[in-house]
Structure formats: structure tokens, C-alpha cells
């Protein structure tokens, strides 16, 4: 039993020991600026989690064979020889291909590689024979070396185990540990590429990523909906789509008394407009949010683009529409190509901080946030252990709001700054330290988050930072099926508040134009006289070109479209319009909705 255990441990550890120098070699070969020893150490350490996951995949077959040898004598070295060679070649090919392709692609090895297998002459057209020869020679050398190492640690054979039951239980337990390494532990989030992101330098983050894991991960996200959503030929698609989105940064109305406010973007998890009453805040569930509506610029006809946090964050931070069955955030290769508010602000000299009390590795959020231009990211593990357990999803919101206030207080006075904050307590299981709506746990959870918001804002009003502060309150999506009588065809399910207020706002206003949360990026940046042309799906609401207001929403699996003529909802599985109000103009609305879906998928595929 000891020999078997020694073999499995050795086989598990060997790839990890190989991955570290190969990853550092990637860093050395592809860096365009000088990095110090600390950078190399950080890359080595942060990448270990994905190295462990890949080592688990590599060790799965040897572990299975060890279990078999408990009962049957096998010539293990002979059986493992082809597998050892295959694993050696895989490791060698992945790291060499990754290091060689990165200067051309700018992203880690993923399933994009497969698109060129059927036309290698095109893929190799831009490289010389010498270039290929050197890499082939390195591939052969590295494969041979790794295969020899794996061959040497593989024993000739094992005798049958004397204590079969005990040995079997031990190796089942070992399999459990290996599975946890592949999964990424016992937390709700599983391993993803963004798990190892740690820096605002995207290249360092890329250097930490194991290319084998990146490839495997991308395969699970590589779905092609081009046929499913190919509604129109190109000419008709263009005719329907081209006039829908404008990227004009001119404005007809100035909301701010400065073009360089310090910004706090508070993303209120799931907050629907149904919880707000701008006319009577005492009757509202979200009393403070309703109170602040009278103090700022309220967009009364704003609608969410999506129904999940990972999708909604991309919509509002990057001005990029959502998809019915696809999360852009989960694809690092795609999401890193998107513009982002933080990135635009960074170019204007802002320092960007992102705060979330939950597991920021969930759905590759961490990777997306860093690639979007945030310099500092603070999440659950940065809080004391007791605070991390204060809510099922992480740090409960009154603690996180206190942290937000302390972050604001620490900001330098001689530099502009932006802080993004995502709340989490208004989420299932709706358990919060609050009891103002005892007969409705959903409403009570939103009342709790709203009370935290009220305390924070009132504290900010007394601070020196208030005069130049712009607070943007917007949810990631609306809470599903609330109120209880709202079914999937109810517009209230996607109606959300968008509120801008604070000392930097000139005066209270109500903006009644139809819009989406994707329009926040272009609208905000235009108010700051910053470029908006990169946000091709975000509309500046105050542009003279904003002549056709509409709101678009995608859910699984359908699309919704609202304009001045009415409201339509299309089920994509059946092709049936579930809602047409009124029906006489529904064809026009649904045609535009389908053109948006087809166009956004074309854009996504091209990235």
C-alpha cells in the first residue's frame, strides 16, 4: 500500500513541479518590460491552484490503475508507457503553443486553437521554417524529458494488496482529494481561469494561468449559436439593426457640475423598481433609495438587459448586451476584449477599486474585473473570518458598506477615483439581520440592503468627499418573479432603477426616456466628456442622435423588446411570441429584437 501511495503522490506532484518553471519561462519569453523577482514569485504562487487542478486530471488514470492492482497484478510500467508519452507530449505542446501564440493572440491558449487545425497552411503562413524548427526541437526535447521522468517514477508492477478493503478505502479517499483539487475546493465557485488573477497588469495574470486548464475550460464554454440565431440574411439584418445603436458622445443636457467627479457605483443585487416609490418613500420597501430619488437624476424607464449577476455586470460595466444561454464573463478570451467603464476612467487618470463581500472567483468575476481596468479588488477573503461567515454568500452588507465608507475615506485628495461595489444580501435564501417586513422575507432582504445604503449615504453627506462625489445606484438585474403575481411575461420583472446623485449632481431630474442598463457606460462617460466610441452597444441617452428609445432584454431562453409602440416577448425555443402588447406592431418590435440578438452574437464570435 505504501508503494502505491508513494507512486500516486509522486505522479501528482511531478506535473506541478514541471508547470512552475514552464510558467515562469512563459513570463520571461513574452514580457515586454522588466519584471522583478517578486513578480516571478507572485506568478509562480498564484498559478498553483490551476496547476493542482490539471495535475488532478493527469493523475486520474494512474489512480484508477492503482485501485485495479489492489485485486489484479498488472505490468504497470508497460501499461503506463503510452499514457506517460501522451501526457508528456500534452504538457510540452500546451506550454510551447501557449508561449508561441501569445505574442500573436494576446490571450491564453484556448479552444480557438482548434479553429485552425483544418487549415494549417493558413495558420502557419506568417511564420518561417526556422521558427517552426526551433519549436519542434524544443517540443521533442521537453516531451522526451517529461516522458523519462514519468517513466522513472512508474513502478514495474505492484503485488496484490494484503489489506484490500483498507487499500481501496484509502485510494477512494485519495480520489476525493484529487477531485477537490480539480474542482477548486468545497466553496460554491469552481475553478476558473480568473481564479488566479491577482494584478492590474493583465500580462502577469495571463502568466499565472495554466494553458492546459485554459484550454479545457474554454471547451466547456465554446458553444456556437450562429445557426440557431441566424434569423436574417446580412442585408436584412443590417437594415433592421444599423440605426438602433449610436455612439455619439455629444450631449444636450449636462447633469453634473464637474467633468471629473469621484464616482461610487453601487450595484444593488436584484433591486427591482417595484421596491421603490419615488412619490412616497414611507410606503416603499426601499425607503432610502426612494428618498434619494428626489435628490438626484432618476431614470424612470430603465430596464435590465439580463437576469443573472455574471451577465448583468458585463451589461452595466462594459455596456455590452447579454445573451440567452451564454455568459460572456465566463470566457476570459472574449471578456478581456470588451471596453469597460473602469478602463475608460483609468485612461483619464482615475484609480479604480472594486469591492464585493462574496466569492469573487465565482463565474470568472475576478478575471473580468481585473481585465476591465480595476486596480484594486477587495473580496470576501480580505475580511476577517467571522465577517466572511455573516451571510450565506459571504460578508453581509452592513459590514461591506462600512468597508466601502473606509475605502472612500482612504482615497487620495489629489487624484480622481472610482469605486465599484456589488452588494449580496438581497439574494436567496433572503436571510438578513433585519426585520422591518416580517411577513415578506424577499422584501425584507431588500429593505435591509436599503437601510445599509441609507447609513452609508448619510455618512458620506457629512464627509469632505461629498461635494465632488457622484453616486450611481443601479442593480445587476431585477429579482425574478417578484412581486408574487409577476410571471415571466411581466415587464416589472426587468424594470430597474438607475439613479445618479451626490454633491457632483447639479439638480434633481426625472428622465423618462426608455433605456437599458447597457446605456450607463456611454451616458456617464459622455457627461464626463470622455470618449464613448468603443461602446458600440451602449447609447448616450442625452445625445441628439438618441431618437429611437427602446429597451432590450435576454433571458434563458427568450428575448424582450419595449419601445414607444408597446412590449413584445419571444420564446426562442418555440418561436412563439408570449406577449404582444399591442399585437399590431409586434412584428416590428420582434424583428428588431431578433436583429439585435443575431448582431450581438456576430460581434461576440468576432472577438
N, C-alpha and C positions, 0 to 999 in steps of 0.2 A: 504493500500500500504506500509506503514511503517513497519508493521509486516512481510510482505513478504520479504521486502528488508533486514530487520534485520535477518531473518532466512537464506537467501541466503548468506549474509556476514558471519554469524556465521558458516554455513556449509562449506564455502570456506576456512575460516581461521583455523578451527579446525584441518584438516589434516596437515596443515603446522606447527602448533604448536606441533603436535604429531611427525612429521618427524624429527624435530631438535633434541630432546633428543634421539630418536631412532638411529639417525645417529651418535651422539656422543657416544652412547653405543657401536655401531659397532667399532668405533675407539678405545675405551677403551678395548674391549674384544679381538681385533685382533692385537693390536700393539705389536711389538716385541722389541721396545725400548721406552724409556721415552719421552713423548711429553708434552710440557708445555701448560699453559692456552692460550697462543697466538695461538698455533696450533689448539686447540679445537675451539677457536673463529673463526679462518680462515675457518675451515671445516664447521662450522655452517653457516657462512655468504655466502661462495661461493656456497654451495649446495642449497641455497634458490631458485635459478632460476628454477631448475628442480622440486623442491617441489611445486612451484607455478603451473608448468605445470601439475603435477599429481593431484593437488587439483582441477584444471580445469576439468580434466576427471571425478573426483569423484562428482563434483557439477553439471555436465551436466544434469542428470536425475532430481534432485530436482529443478533445474531451469525450466525445461520443465513442471514439475508438477505445479510449481507456476504460470506459464503462463496459464495453463488449469484452475486453480482455480479462475482466473480473471473472468471466464464465468460460471464455474460449481463448486458447493460446493462439496468437497471431504473429506473423513475421512483420512486426510494426515498421521497422526501418524500410523494408521493401514496399509495403503498402503506402507509407507516407512519402516516398521519394517523389512521385509525380506531383503530389499536393505541395510539398516543400518547394519544388521548382516553380509551380504555378504561383504560390504566394510570393516567392522571391521576385518573379517577373512582374507581378501586380504592383508590389511596393516600388520596385525600380521604375516601372513605366509611369506610375502615377506621379511620383515626385519629379522625374525628368520632364514629363509632359507639362506638368504644372509650372515648373521653373522656366521652361522654354516658351510656353504660350502666354504667360502672364504679361510680358512686355507688349505683346500684340493686343491682348484682350482687355487687360486691366481688371480682371476678376479671376477668382479661383477656378480650378478645374471642375467642370460640372458636365451635365448631360449634353450641353451644346457641342461637345466633342463628337458625339455620335452623328450629328448632322452632316459631318464631313467624311464619314467613313465610306460612303458610296461614291464619293468623288475626290479621291486622294490627290489627283493631279491638280485640282484647284486649290486644295488646302496647302499643298507644298510648293505652289507656283512662286511664292515670294521668298523662298529660302534657297541657299546654294547647296551643292553636293557636299562641300566641306562641312557646312553647318550640320547636315544630316549625318555625315560620317562620324563626327565627334560625338554626337548624342547617341548614335547607335553603339559606338565603342564604350561609352560610359554605361549605357544600358546593359550591355553584355557583362561588363566588369562588376557592376553593382549586383546584378542578378546572380552571377556566379558566387560572389562573396556572401550574399544573404542566403543563398541555397546551401552553401557549405556550412554556414553557421547553424541553420535549421537541421541540416543532416547530422551534424555532430551532436546536437542535443537530443536527437531522437534515438532511443534505445533499440537494440536489435529485436527484443521481444520482452514480454512480461510473462511470468508464470501465473497460473490461475491463483486468484486470491484465496487465502485460507478463511478469512472472515468476510464472506461475500456480502452479507446484508449490511454490515458496518461500512464496508468499502463503497457499496452502492449508495448508501445514505450520504456518505462524505462527498462523493462526486456529484450527487444531486445538489447538495449544498453549494459546492463549488460552482456548479452551473448557475445557481441562483445569484451568486456574487457577480459572475460574468455578465449575466443578463442585466443586473442593476448598472453595471458599468456601461453597457450598450445603451440602456435607457437614459442614463444620466442621474441615477439615484431614485429616491422614493417621492420626490416632490411632484406636483401636478404637471409641471413643464417637463418635456422630454428633451433630450439632446438636440440641438440645432446649431447651425453654423454661427449664429450670432452669440451663442453661449460663451465663446472665448474672446469676443470683442471687449476691449478694455481701454482703448485710447481714442482720442480725437484725430489721430493720424491713421487714416484708413489703411495705408500700406502695412503698418505694424499689425493691425487687426487681421489683415489678409495673411500675413506671415505666420500668425498663430494657428491658422485653420489647417487641419489635416486634409490634404487633397482627396484622399480616398473617401473620407467621410463626406466631404463636399459633393463628390460625385454621386455617392449612394443617396445622400439626402435630396439632391436635385432630381434624381429619378422618380422619387415619390411625389414630387411637385410638378412633374412635367406632363401636363395634360394639354391636349390640343383640341380646342373647341371651334376651330376655324370652320369646319363643316356644319356644326350644329348651329352656329350663329352667322352663317353666310346667307343673310336674308336677301341681299340685293346685288346686282352687278355693280361694278365700280362706278359707272357713270351715275346710276340712280342713287347709290349710297352718297356720293359727293353732293348731289343736288339736294338731298334731304339734310345732310349733316353740316355742310360748309358754313352756313350762316348762323349756326347755333351758338358757337363759342367765339368770342372776340378776346384779343389780348392787348387791348388799348389801355395804357396807364393814365390817360388824361382823366380829370375829374371835374364834375360840375358842382360838387359840394364838398367843402372842407370841414371835416368833423373834429379835427384836432387843433390845438393851439400851438403845436410844435411838430416838426417833422422828425424829431428824434426823441420820442418818449421812451422811457424804460417800461418794458412790457411784461405783464404776468398773464400767461394764458392758462386759464383753469378749465380743464376738460372734465366736465361733471358726468361721471359714469351713468349712462342711461337716462338722463333727465329729459323727460318729455314736457312739452308745453302744457299738458293737462295739469301739471302740478303748480302752474304759475297763474296768478290773476293780477295783471298789471293795474287794474282799476280798484281792487280791494285786497291789499296784501294780507289783511287779517283773515280773510276767508281762504286764502291759498294754503296749500301744503308747504310750498317753498316760500315762506313769508319774506325772508330776507332777499331772495332773488327777485321777488315781486316788488319789494321796496326799492331795490336798486334800479329796476326798470324805469322808474320815474326820474332817475338821476343821470341816465346815460342814453346811448343810442341803441334802441331796441329794434331789431329786425323781426317784424311780427309774422312774416310768411316764409320762414326758413325751414327747409326740410333736410333730413339726414339722407345721405347717399347710400348708406348701408345699415346693417343690422347687428354687426359684431365689432368688438373693440379693435381687433387687429386690422379690420378693413376701414373702420371709421377714422382711426388715427391717420392712415395714409390719405384719406379724403381731405381731412381738415389741415393736416400739416404739410402735405405736398400738393394739395389742390388736384388730386388725381381720382377719378371716379372708381367706384367699386365694381365688382363682378359677381354674378350669381353664385358660382361654385369655385372661386379662385381667390386666394389671399395673396396679394402682391407682397405683403410684408414677409411672408414665409419664403420668398425667393430672393436671397441676397443679391444674386446676379442682376435681377430686374430692379429691385427696390433701390439699389445704390445709384441707379441712373436717373432717379426722379429728382426734380427740384424740391426744395423744402424751405419753409419759412426761416428756420434757424440758419440754413446755409446762406440765404439771401441777406439776413441780418448780419451774419458773420462777415460777409464782404463789405458791409457798411460799418464795420468796426465793433460790433456787439459781441459780448461774451454770452454764450448760451448754456443754460443749466436745465436739466430735466430731472424731475422728482416724481417718483412713483413708489408707493408703500408696499407694492406687491412684488411678485416674482417677475422681474423684467426680462428674464430669459424666455418666458412663455411666448410662443409663436414668432420667435426671432425678433422680438421687440427691441432688445438691446442692440442688435446689429443694425436695425433700421434707424434707431435714434442716433447712434453714433455716425452712421453714414449720412444722416440728414443734416449734420452740422453742429450738433451739440458738443460742447467742450467737456462738460462735467455731467455725469449721470449718477444719481443717488437713488438707491432702491432698498428693498427690504433688508438685505444683509448688512446695510450700513447703519441700521438701527440696533439698539440693544435687543437681546434675545427675547426679553419679556414683551417688548413692543411688537416684535415680529409675530407673536402669537396672539395679538389682541383682536384679530379678526381672522376668519377662515381664509381669506385671500391675502392676509399679510398684516400690515400696520394700519390700524383703524384710523379714520380720517381726522379726528380731532388732534391726534398726535402728529399726523402728517402735515396738517395745516399749521401747527406750531412750528414744525421744522421749516415749512415754507416761509413763515414770518422771520425766522432766524436767518434763512438764506438771503432774504431781502435786506435784512439789517447788515449783512456782511458785504454787500455789493460795494465796489469802489465808487466814489463820487465823481471821479474824473474819467469814467468810461461808461458807455452805454451797455445795458444788459437786458437780457430776456430770459425769463424762467417759464418753462412749461411744467404743468403739474396735472397729473391724472389721478382722480380720486378712485376709490374702490368699494366703499361700504354699501353703496346703493346697488347691490348685486345679491343674487341668491347666495346664501339662504336667508337674507334680509334680517340678520341678527345684528343689532346695534345697541350701544349703551344709551338708549333714548326711548321715551315712551309718551310722545305727545299725540300720537294717533293710535291708541291701543287696539282699536278694532280693525286695523288695516296694516299689516306688517310691511307691505310694499310701500305704501305712502309714508309710513313711519320711518323707514330707512331713508327716504328722500328728505324728510323733514329733519332728520339727524344731520345729513350732509349739508343741508341748507343752513342749519344752525352753526355748523363749523365755519361755513363761508361767511356768515354774518359776523362772527367773532373776529375772523381774520381781517375783513374789510374795515370794520370799526377800529381795529388796531392800526391798520395802515393809514387811516384818515388822520391819526394823531402823530404820524411819523413825518420826518423831513422828506421822505421819498415820495410822499403823496402828490405833491404839486406836479411832478413830471411823470407820474405813473399812469399807464393805460392798462386796465384790467379787461381782458377778453374772456367772457364766460360762454362756453359752447360745449355741448355734450358730444361724446363719440358716436352715439346713436340714441334712439328713443327706446324706452323699455318695451319689450314685446308684450302684446295682449294686455295692455292697461289703458284705460280702465277695464274692468272685467267684461263689459259688453262690447269691447273693441275686438273685432275679428281681423283676419289678415287683409281684408278689403277696406279697412277703416283708415282714412287719412291721418287720424290722430296718432296712429302707430309710428308715423315718420315725421310728425311735426315737432320741431325742436326750437328752443330759444337761442338766439345769438345776441349777446349784449356786450357793448363796449362802454365802459365808464371809468371814472377816475379823474384825478386832477388834470390830466392832459386833454380831456374832452371839453370842447367849447361850451356845449349846451345840450340839454336833453332833446331827443328827437325820436319819432316813430318812423321807421322805414317800412313801407308796406309792400315793396316790390317782391315778387316771388324770387326765391334764390335757394341755393344749396349750401351745405357746409363746405363744399369744394371751393366756393367763391370767397371764402375768408382770405385765402392767400393773396389773390390779386387785389381784392378790395383794400386790405390792410396795407400792403406794400405800396399801392398807388397813393394812399393817403400820406405815406412817408416819402413820396417822390422817389421811390426805388423801382428798378426795372421789373416788369411782370411778364415779359415775352416768353420766358421759359415755361410758364404755367399755361399750357395750351388748352387745358380743360377747366381753368378757373377764370371766372368773369369778374371784372371790376364793376360792381353794381352802380357806381357813380360815374361810369364812363358815358359819354354821349352816344357811344355805339351800343349801349345796353338797351336795345329796343324790343327784344322779344324775351321777356322774363318767363322762365319755366323752372320746374324742379324735377329732377330725375332720381330714381331710387332703384337699386338692385337688391334682391333678396334671393334666397335659395328655395325654389328656382323660378324667379319671376322678375318682372320689371314694372315700374310705376312711373307715370308721367302726368304732371299737372301743368296746365297753362291757363290763360285767361278764359279759354273756352270750356274748361272742365277738367275731369280727372279720369284716367284710364289705368287699368291694372291687367297685365297679361301674364298668364301662366305659361311658362316656356315648355313644360313637359307635355302639356296637352295642346298648346297653341290656342287655347280658349281665353277670351277676354273675360276676366272675373268681375270686372267693374267697368262701366262706361256711363259717365255722368257729364253731359248728356250723350246719347248714343250717336247723334247725327254727325258729330265732329270727331268721333273716337278714332276713325281710320287715320286721320291726320296726326293725332297725338301718338297713336301706337306706331305709326310709320317712323316718326322722329325718334321714339324710344328705341326701336329696333336698329335704326341707323346709328344711334349713339353706342349701343352695345356692340355692334359689328365694328365700328370705328375704333372704339377703345381696345378691343381685342387685337385689331390690326396694329395699333400703337404698341400694345404690350408685347406682341410677338416680335416686333422690330427692335426692341430694346436689348 
